[in-house]
C-alpha cells in the first residue's frame, strides 16, 4: 500500500538523519548559560545567546554577556533578560558598571522599519551645502549594513531598516536643541519645516555640530515615542565636516544611541562587533535555535517550549503532531498548513530534526516506528477481513 511504503521510507530517512547527528559530548558553555537563566530568572532558555567572553583581562570587562528578548504578547515590546557571566557561563560576574543581571520591559525592540527625522543644525564653520549629501550617503551605508547582515545570514529581508527624513535648520533658529520640545518648537517656527510633526516619527535625531561647543551624545531610553536623541560636537570639530567625519557621526547616532534605545548598555560585550555596536546575537539578530527565524522575530525564541492549542485536533489531520515534540511541532506547522493534507518531504523532516536534541530525535524515531507498525497491522487486518468477505 502506498501510505505504508511512505511511512517506512520516512522511518528509514529519520534513522539516516539521526545517524548524521552525533550525540553532544558534555555540557557546553551555552548549556551552562541555559542553566544559569534557569537558576537566576527561573526561565527556560534552552538555546541562549552565548557569545564568547571579552578577551580583555581587565577586571569587570572580561565577562560573557547574554541576553534574551522574550515575547510579552505585545508585538512591539519584549521582556529583556540580561546576565553578565564568567567565561564558562556558570556564574554571575559584576561589570565595571556594577551590573550582574537585570530584566526590563524593552520598547522599542531591535527589529522593524523606523521612521527617523534627522535635524542637521547648520553653522558656517562646520556645515556647508554638500553636508546633507554626505549625511545621506552614510545613512544609506547604515541601511546597507543591516541588509548585508540579513542576506549573509540567509534571511529574506533585513531585521532593521531606517526610513530617513532630513532637514536643516540654522543654529541661530534653534535656541534649545537639547530637548524634543525645543526641536519641535524650532521646526514649527522655521518656514521650511513648519509642516513637519515630530510625532510622525519613531526617532527624532538632532545633529548639533556647534563649533563653539564640545559635548557628547545623549539618548533617553525608557521615554515614550518619538524617541529623542541628541548628538553634540563630540570631536570638537571647527572646520567643514568631510565624509569620514559624517561616518563617525552616523555611527554614533544610528548604531550607538539608537542601540541604547534597543536595550544596549556600554558593558555588554564589545569584542569585534563591527559594523554594529555590539555582537548581533545580543540584539536577537541570530537564529540560535536553528528554526530559520532570528530570535528577535521568533514567536517561540531560543528553543523555548510554547503553548500549542488544539494539539489533538491537529494530530487527527497531521500525524507529525504525534511524532514531534510539541515545541518543535509548533515551528514545523508554522511553515506548513496542516489543514491541507500533504505528506512531508525529506528536507522538511531533516529541518525538524535539526531543531531537536539527540534525545528528542531518538524519541521521535521510536514514535515514528510505532506509527509505522500500527499501519502495518491495519494493513494486515484489512487484508484478512477482505479475503474473508470476498
Ligand atoms: Zn552610550
Boltz pocket constraint, residues with backbone or C-beta under 6 A from the ligand:
constraints:
  - pocket:
      binder: B
      contacts: [[A, 256], [A, 257], [A, 260], [A, 266]]
      max_distance: 6.0
